[in-house]
């Protein structure tokens, strides 16, 4: 039986298709698209801060329109509640430093419990949005290009991420935008960040909302002090009402104590690692 003749040589393999300009440019475009949301967010934040948008969130401005705001809430509670939630989320996303004023206003409008709950949910939602943008845009890139020192810092932060994030939320020392982006850059998991944020901001939210619910008492006391100053012939009797009249040293001490409690698990684990 005869066998079929073999060809003189194997057929050449198919030549690879040349990559078009679109295929070459795609990775660069994807990189720019990842960074674009963060760049846009920073640009909007700077524009609002430079434009003086935060002056509309001063305590004096809010107190001056408190009667109108109360009437607006009375006309439709849930509509006002939803608007307050969306406005709070927006201020967190664009990183306006008005969280304390917003929480105080929510307490004034909706009461201590409802005001605290809408503040907690809105602040957590806005923080998760900023965290997600920061992690997608810059987190992996910065960690890859960072030195070993920052890498070790990020590893230590991730190890005790829940406690660290909760302390950052409890203590109003660092700007809110920084406490949203730093965990994203250090590679903290979204679930850990969201839960620690939710728990960490709750004590302060209830404190500030309770203070807002009693703001009429503070305003009345401030007005009495002003009238007494005028009767006594004082000169500087028109001092503006500031947050110091609401945020007392006792409230700050309470938050500091809670922050110390949140750090206790971290201290315990480090002590155990040294003794074992």
C-alpha positions as CSV (number, residue, x, y, z in Angstrom):
1,X,0.0,0.0,0.0
2,X,1.4,3.3,-1.1
3,X,1.7,6.3,1.3
4,X,0.7,9.8,0.2
5,X,3.8,11.9,-0.8
6,X,5.0,14.3,1.9
7,X,5.3,17.9,0.9
8,X,8.8,19.3,0.4
9,X,8.4,21.6,3.4
10,X,5.9,22.5,6.0
11,X,3.6,25.4,5.3
12,X,4.8,28.6,6.9
13,X,2.9,29.7,10.0
14,X,0.4,32.4,9.7
15,X,2.1,35.8,10.0
16,X,0.8,37.7,13.1
17,X,-1.5,40.5,12.3
18,X,0.1,43.9,12.7
19,X,-1.4,45.9,15.6
20,X,-3.1,48.9,14.4
21,X,-2.7,52.3,16.0
22,X,-5.9,51.9,18.0
23,X,-4.5,48.7,19.7
24,X,-1.3,50.5,20.7
25,X,-3.0,53.6,22.0
26,X,-5.7,51.7,24.0
27,X,-3.6,51.1,27.1
28,X,-2.6,54.7,27.4
29,X,-6.2,55.8,27.0
30,X,-7.3,53.4,29.6
31,X,-4.7,54.8,32.0
32,X,-5.9,58.3,31.4
33,X,-9.5,57.3,31.8
34,X,-8.7,55.8,35.2
35,X,-7.1,59.0,36.4
36,X,-9.7,61.3,34.9
37,X,-12.4,61.0,37.7
38,X,-9.8,61.9,40.4
39,X,-8.5,64.8,38.4
40,X,-12.0,66.1,37.7
41,X,-12.9,65.7,41.4
42,X,-9.8,67.6,42.5
43,X,-10.5,70.4,40.0
44,X,-14.1,70.8,41.2
45,X,-13.1,70.8,44.8
46,X,-10.4,73.5,44.2
47,X,-12.9,75.5,42.2
48,X,-15.5,75.5,44.9
49,X,-13.0,76.3,47.7
50,X,-11.4,79.2,45.7
51,X,-14.9,80.5,44.7
52,X,-15.8,80.8,48.4
53,X,-18.6,78.3,48.2
54,X,-18.1,77.2,51.8
55,X,-19.3,80.6,53.1
56,X,-22.9,79.4,52.4
57,X,-22.3,76.7,54.9
58,X,-21.2,78.9,57.7
59,X,-23.1,78.7,61.0
60,X,-24.3,82.3,60.7
61,X,-25.8,81.7,57.3
62,X,-27.6,78.6,58.4
63,X,-28.9,80.2,61.6
64,X,-30.2,83.2,59.6
65,X,-32.3,80.9,57.5
66,X,-33.4,78.4,60.1
67,X,-37.0,79.6,60.2
68,X,-37.3,79.1,56.5
69,X,-35.6,75.7,56.7
70,X,-37.9,74.5,59.5
71,X,-41.0,75.6,57.4
72,X,-39.6,73.7,54.4
73,X,-39.2,70.5,56.4
74,X,-42.7,70.9,57.8
75,X,-44.1,71.1,54.3
76,X,-42.6,67.7,53.3
77,X,-40.4,65.8,55.8
78,X,-39.3,63.0,53.5
79,X,-38.6,65.3,50.6
80,X,-36.4,67.5,52.9
81,X,-34.8,64.3,54.3
82,X,-33.9,63.1,50.8
83,X,-32.6,66.5,49.8
84,X,-30.4,66.7,52.9
85,X,-29.0,63.3,52.2
86,X,-28.1,64.2,48.6
87,X,-26.6,67.5,49.6
88,X,-24.5,65.9,52.3
89,X,-23.2,63.2,49.9
90,X,-22.3,65.9,47.4
91,X,-20.3,67.9,50.0
92,X,-18.4,64.8,51.0
93,X,-17.6,63.8,47.4
94,X,-16.2,67.3,46.5
95,X,-14.4,67.3,49.9
96,X,-15.9,70.5,51.3
97,X,-14.9,70.9,55.0
98,X,-18.4,71.4,56.2
99,X,-19.3,68.0,57.7
100,X,-19.7,69.3,61.3
101,X,-22.0,72.1,60.1
102,X,-24.0,69.7,57.9
103,X,-24.5,67.3,60.8
104,X,-25.5,70.1,63.1
105,X,-28.0,71.4,60.6
106,X,-29.4,67.9,60.1
107,X,-29.9,67.6,63.9
108,X,-31.6,70.9,64.0
109,X,-34.0,70.1,61.1
110,X,-34.8,66.5,61.8
111,X,-34.0,65.9,65.5
112,X,-31.0,64.1,67.1
113,X,-31.8,60.6,66.0
114,X,-33.1,61.2,62.4
115,X,-30.4,63.9,61.9
116,X,-27.6,61.6,63.0
117,X,-28.9,58.7,60.9
118,X,-29.1,60.8,57.7
119,X,-25.6,62.2,58.4
120,X,-24.1,58.8,59.0
121,X,-25.6,57.3,55.8
122,X,-24.7,60.3,53.6
123,X,-21.1,60.7,55.0
124,X,-20.5,56.9,54.5
125,X,-21.9,57.0,51.0
126,X,-19.8,60.0,50.0
127,X,-16.7,58.5,51.6
128,X,-17.1,55.2,49.7
129,X,-17.5,57.1,46.4
130,X,-14.2,59.0,47.0
131,X,-12.5,55.9,48.2
132,X,-13.5,54.0,45.1
133,X,-12.3,56.8,42.8
134,X,-9.0,57.1,44.6
135,X,-8.3,53.3,44.6
136,X,-9.2,53.0,40.9
137,X,-7.3,56.0,39.8
138,X,-4.1,56.2,41.9
139,X,-3.9,53.4,44.5
140,X,-2.1,50.7,42.5
141,X,0.1,53.1,40.6
142,X,1.4,54.9,43.7
143,X,2.1,51.7,45.6
144,X,4.0,50.3,42.7
145,X,6.2,53.4,42.3
146,X,6.6,54.0,46.1
147,X,9.7,52.9,47.9
148,X,10.0,50.1,50.3
149,X,9.4,52.4,53.2
150,X,5.9,53.4,52.0
151,X,5.2,49.8,51.1
152,X,5.9,48.7,54.7
153,X,3.7,51.5,56.0
154,X,0.9,50.4,53.7
155,X,1.3,46.8,54.8
156,X,1.1,47.8,58.5
157,X,-1.9,50.0,57.8
158,X,-3.7,47.1,56.0
159,X,-2.9,44.7,58.9
160,X,-4.9,46.9,61.3
161,X,-7.0,48.7,58.8
162,X,-10.2,48.5,60.7
163,X,-8.8,50.1,63.8
164,X,-6.8,52.8,62.0
165,X,-9.7,53.9,59.8
166,X,-12.0,54.0,62.8
167,X,-9.6,56.2,64.7
168,X,-9.3,58.5,61.7
169,X,-13.0,58.8,61.7
170,X,-13.4,59.3,65.4
171,X,-10.7,62.1,65.7
172,X,-11.5,65.2,63.6
173,X,-7.8,65.9,63.2
174,X,-7.2,65.1,59.5
175,X,-9.3,66.4,56.6
176,X,-12.1,64.1,55.6
177,X,-10.8,63.8,52.0
178,X,-7.4,62.7,53.3
179,X,-9.0,59.9,55.4
180,X,-10.9,58.8,52.3
181,X,-8.0,58.7,50.0
182,X,-5.2,57.4,52.3
183,X,-6.9,54.0,52.9
184,X,-7.5,53.7,49.2
185,X,-3.9,54.3,48.4
186,X,-2.8,51.8,51.0
187,X,-4.9,49.1,49.5
188,X,-7.6,48.7,52.3
189,X,-10.5,46.5,51.3
190,X,-13.7,48.4,50.5
191,X,-15.8,46.4,53.0
192,X,-13.4,47.1,55.8
193,X,-13.2,50.8,54.9
194,X,-17.0,51.2,54.7
195,X,-17.7,49.4,57.9
196,X,-15.0,51.2,59.9
197,X,-16.3,54.5,58.5
198,X,-19.9,53.7,59.4
199,X,-19.0,52.9,63.0
200,X,-16.3,55.5,63.4
201,X,-18.4,58.5,62.4
202,X,-21.4,57.4,64.4
203,X,-20.5,58.8,67.8
204,X,-19.5,62.2,66.4
205,X,-22.7,62.3,64.3
206,X,-24.9,61.7,67.3
207,X,-23.0,64.3,69.3
208,X,-23.2,67.0,66.7
209,X,-26.8,66.2,65.8
210,X,-27.8,66.4,69.4
211,X,-26.1,69.7,69.6
212,X,-27.9,70.9,66.5
213,X,-31.2,69.8,68.0
214,X,-30.6,72.2,70.9
215,X,-29.3,75.0,68.8
216,X,-32.2,77.2,69.6
217,X,-31.1,77.2,73.3
218,X,-27.6,78.2,72.2
219,X,-29.0,81.0,70.0
220,X,-31.2,82.3,72.9
221,X,-28.2,82.3,75.3
222,X,-26.1,84.1,72.7
223,X,-28.8,86.7,72.2
224,X,-29.2,87.2,76.0
225,X,-25.4,87.7,76.3
226,X,-25.5,90.2,73.4
227,X,-28.3,92.2,75.1
228,X,-26.5,92.2,78.4
229,X,-23.4,93.4,76.8
230,X,-25.3,96.3,75.2
231,X,-26.9,97.2,78.4
232,X,-23.5,97.3,80.1
233,X,-22.2,99.7,77.5
234,X,-19.9,97.2,75.8
235,X,-18.3,97.8,72.5
236,X,-17.7,94.3,70.9
237,X,-21.3,93.0,71.4
238,X,-21.9,91.7,67.9
239,X,-19.5,88.7,68.0
240,X,-20.7,86.0,65.6
241,X,-21.9,82.7,66.9
242,X,-19.3,80.1,66.2
243,X,-19.1,76.4,66.3
244,X,-17.2,76.7,69.6
245,X,-20.5,77.5,71.3
246,X,-21.8,74.1,70.2
247,X,-18.6,71.9,70.0
248,X,-17.5,72.1,73.6
249,X,-14.2,70.7,75.0
250,X,-16.3,68.0,76.7
251,X,-17.4,66.7,73.3
252,X,-13.9,66.7,71.9
253,X,-12.7,64.9,75.0
254,X,-15.3,62.2,74.4
255,X,-14.2,61.7,70.9
256,X,-10.5,61.5,72.0
257,X,-11.5,58.8,74.5
258,X,-13.3,56.8,71.9
259,X,-10.3,57.1,69.6
260,X,-8.0,55.8,72.3
261,X,-10.4,52.8,72.8
262,X,-10.3,52.1,69.1
263,X,-6.5,51.9,69.2
264,X,-6.4,49.4,72.0
265,X,-6.7,46.3,69.8
266,X,-3.7,47.5,67.7
267,X,-1.6,48.1,70.8
268,X,-2.6,44.6,72.2
269,X,-1.6,42.8,68.9
270,X,1.7,44.6,68.8
271,X,2.4,43.8,72.4
272,X,1.6,40.1,71.8
273,X,3.9,40.0,68.7
274,X,6.8,41.4,70.8
275,X,6.2,39.0,73.8
276,X,5.8,35.8,71.7
